[in-house]
Amino acid sequence: MKQRTAGIILAMVLAAGMLSGCGKETTSALTSAGTDTKDTYQEIELVMAVNGTDIQIDTKVAKKFSELVSEASDGKVTVAVFPNDQLAGGNATKGIEMIAVGGVDLAAYATSVISVLDGQMSIATIPWSFDDYAEARKVIDETGGDYYAKLLESKGITYLGSFHNGFRQISNSSHEVRKPEDVQGLKIRVPGSEVYMDFFRELKADPISMSWSEVFTAIQQGAIDGQENGVSITDSAKMYEIQDYLTLWNYTYENDLFLANTQIWNSLEPKTQELLREKAKEACDWGRDQVEEEEAQIVQKFRDGGMTVTELTDEELEVFKEAVQPVREKFMDKYGEEACAAFQID
């Protein structure tokens, strides 16, 4: 019979609010069902938590990873994927706590969410740090990933890879956005990240932090004017049904990190670790390709549906970049030279 982890049990406890949290030790139940030999894998099932819905990129990557692992191990190593932060009661912050303490074995979360553990995790979200996806891939794979790994190691988490959540754009119901003045006064939903809040405040907008599940209704009721997010999430949330204007400006890049609880990771057989690390990278690269290939199709879908899609020219972008330069400088100073060097931000 395949060995189950203790993670699923602890996850239920966490979701019920019964775990005290920081500093609590957990004991891994990951043990080999056989002997680690050249030709066989231990029989084990791992639990992986993600924040997104079934059709969002983090869930897709997790399921792709699960398929790759099962196929390569002839079904001996399997991964059960739980989207929508099911095991954390829908609470992403609690989901981060769970991967840190071993409530789940594996997870994928956006760096803006992981920043609850360490604010430095938001370094790559400094506005206009990357020009395009090719640059983001290169920098993270060469030096940025090592920086993430260093920060996460002290939190009891092992870094296995990174994939695009997407460059963030802006949609609204009021008017086309082409210059900084067009953003002034707009009530824009943003995640709670300090970087995002300060960016829109610098443009004299009214950034509002609210749960993503509330945004569609808030826009319908006129409580907010719009939202900022990647193209794929703007599509999956059906924002095109209630928003008339979308501006493509790639103002910040956000990625999801593929994670393992370190205590549980260290209890795995080396052969299993090697398999998981290899397939995590493969799944992350697959996810990156998916995001890049699908975005152009989604944008065309928006246009075909009657949405006004504005793609800023280099000259128009430069005006925005100059307007928010104080924000860039603030966070470059805050995160420090080591972080900026790791992500080649200057």
N, C-alpha and C positions, 0 to 999 in steps of 0.2 A: 504494500500500500504506500502511495506517495506521501512523503513527509510534508506536513503543513507548517507554516511559520506561526509563531505566537503573535505576529503582527496583527492579524485579523481580529484576534480576541482583544488585544490592547486597543485597537482602533475603535471597537464598539464601546469600550470603557471611556475612551477620550470623547467620543461623540456624545456620550451621556453626561459629560461634564464631571466625571468622577476622578479624573487624574489631576493631581496637584500641579504638575507641570515641571518647570525648570529644575534640573539637577537630579531628577528621579532616575535611578538606574533601572535598566531593563535587562532581562536575561534572554538571550537568543535561544530559540528552540531549533535552530537550523543545524541539523546533523546529517551526516551521510547515511544513505540507505544501503550503501555498498562500499566498495573499495575504490579509491581514485586510481585508475589505471590509465594506460595510454589510450585504450579503446573505449572506455565507458565514462559516463557522467553519473554523478550522484542523482538520485531521483528526488526532486524537490519542486514545490510550487511556491512562487514568490508573489507578493501582493504589491501592486503598483497603483498609486493614487495620482489623479490629474484633476485640474480645476475646470477644464472646458467641457462643453457639451459633446455629444457623440459626433458632431460634424466639425468640430474645431480642431486645429492642427495639433494641439498637444495630445488629444485623444487618438487622433489618427497615427501619430508617431508612436505612442505607447502600444497601440494594437499592432502596428507594423513590427515593432520590436518583439512583441509576444509571438508573432508568427515566425519571425526569423529564428528566435531562440528555440522554439519547439521543433522547427524543421531541422535545425543543425544538430540538435541533441536527440533526435528520434523520439521526441515526446517525453524524455526523461526530465528535462528542466522546462517548466512551464511558468507563465506569468499571467496572473489574473488582474485585469485592468478595471479600475473603478473610476469612471468619470464623474464630473459635477461635484467633486469633493464629497461624495456620498458618505465616506467613512468619517468625515469631519462635520457632518451635519450641514454641508454647504458652506462652511466657514473656511476660507482659504488660509487665514492666519493660523487657525487651529491645525489645518493640514500641514503647514510648515512645521509646527511644533511636533506633529506626529512623526514626520520623517527624521526630525532631530533626535527624538527619544526612542525611535524604533517601533512606533505604533504601526508603521508600514515599512516595507523593505526598500521599495523604490518609489520615485516620484518625479514629476516634471512640473515646474512652476516658473512663471515669469520672474525676471529679476526684480521688478518693482514690488512683487509680493515677498520674495525672499529677503528683501531689504529690511524686513522687520527684525531679522537676525543681526544684520550689519548694514548700516546705511551705505557703505562703500560698494555694495552690490549694484547700486544704481549708476555706477560710473559711466557705462556705455549709453545711458539715456541723456547725457548732456546734449543739448540741441545741436544738430548738424555735426555730430562727431564722425559720421560716415557718409560718403557720397552715394554709395549704392550697396547692393547686397554682396557683390564680389569683394568689396573692400571690407565689409563686416566679417565675412567668412575668413578672409586672410588674416586679419588682425586678431580675431578671437582664437583661431587655430594656432597661430604662431606664438602669441604672448598673452592675450587676454584670458584664455582658458586656464593657464597656469596661475594667474592672479585670482580668478574665482576659486580655484582648487585650494589655494593657500588660505583664503578667508574662510571657506567652508570647513576645512580640516579642523579648525579650532572649535567648530560648532557640532562636531560629531557627524559630519556629512561628507561623503566622498563624491567628487565631481566626475561625471562620466561623459559629458558632452553638452553641446549647445545647438539649438536650431532656431530659425526665425519665428518670432511671433509676428513680426512685420514692422515696416516703417509706418508711423502713425500719421494720419491725415485728419482733416477737419470737415465735418458736415454740419449744415444748419438749415433752418427753415425760413430765414429772413432775406438773405441776399448773397450775391457772389462775393467771395473773398479773394482780392488780388493785391491788397496793400495793407499795411498795419492798421490804418484807420478803419478798415472794414471789419476788424475784429473788436474794436472798441465797443464796450457795452454789451457784447453778446454773453449770455449766460450759457457757459459750456461745461458739460459734465466732464470731469477728469478723475482718474484714480487719485488716491490720497497722496501720491508721491510729491515730495517737496519740489522736485525739479519741474514737474508739470504745472503745479500750482503757481510757482514763481514765473514760469515762462508766460503764462496767460495774463498774470497780473502786470507783468512788464509791458504787455501789449494793451493794457487798460481794459481787458475783458473782465468778466465776472466768473472765475472758475468755481465750480461747485462739485464737491466730492459727494458721491452717492453710490449706493449699491448698483451694480450693472443691471440687476434684475428689475430695477425701478425706472430705468432710463426711458424705455419705449413709451410707457404711460406718461411720464413727466413731459416728454416732448409733445405727445398727443394733446395733453391738457394745457400746454403753453407755459408750464412751470420753468422749463429751460428751452433755450433756442437750438441747442445742438450738442454734439459730442465729438471727441477725437479718438480715433482708433485705427487699427490696420484695416485694409480693404476687405480682407476675408471675414473679419468679425463684423464689420459694417454690413456685409452681405448676409451673413448667417443670422444676424439680429434683425434683418429686414428693415434697416433704416431707410432704404430707398423708397419704402412705402409712405414715409412720413417726413422725409427730408428732401428738399428740392435742390440743394446745392452741396457739392463736394469739391474741395480744393486739394489737389495732390501737391504736397510740399515736402514730404519726407522729413518733417521737422525733428523727429527723434526716432531712434531705432530701439526696438525692444526684442529681447530673445527669451526663450525658455531654456532652463537648464535641466539636464537629465541627471538625477541624483540617486544615491544609495545611502542608507544609514550605515555608518562606518563600522559599528559594532557587529551588525549583521553581515556586512560585506566581508569583514575579516574572518568570520566563522565559516565562510564558504570555501570549498576546495579550490585550489589554484586553477585547476582546469575549468571549473565553473566560472570563476572570476574572469579568466581569459575570454571565455565564450561571451559573457555578458558585456564586457568592455568592447569587444569587437562588434557585437550586434547593436549596442547602443550607438556607436559611431555610425554604423551603416544606416540605422533608423533615423538618426539626426540629419545625415546628409540627404537621405530620401525626403525628409520633411522640408529641408531647405529648398530642394528642387520643386516640391509641390507648391510651396508658397510663391516662389518666383514664377512658375509656369502659369499658375491660376490667376494671378493678379490682373494681368492684361485682359483675360477673358471676363473677369468680374467687372472691371471698369467699363468694358464694352457693353456688358449687360445693363449697367447703370444708365449709360447713354441711350441705349435702345429703349429703356423704360421711361425716358423723358427727364432724367436727372441732368442738371447742368453740371458737367464735370470740367473743372478748370485746372489745367496743369501750368504751374508758374514757370516763367522763363528764368534763365540764370540771373538776369538783371533784376527781375522782381524778387527773386529769392534773396539777392544780396541786400536789398532794403530791409527785409525781415531780419536777416542775420545781424546787420548793424544795429537794429532796434533792440535786439535781445543780447547783445554782447555783454552787458553787465551781468546777466544771468549766467552766461557761460563762464565768465571770469570768477564769479562767486563760487560756483561749484568746482571749478578747477582748483581754486585755492582750498576749498573744503576737503576735497578728496585727496589732494596732495600729489607730489611729483611722481611717486611710485605708481599710483593708480593711473595717472595720465600717461605716463610712459608705457605702461602695459597695454593701453588702448590707443596709443599713438595720437593723443589729443594735445593740440598746441594752439 
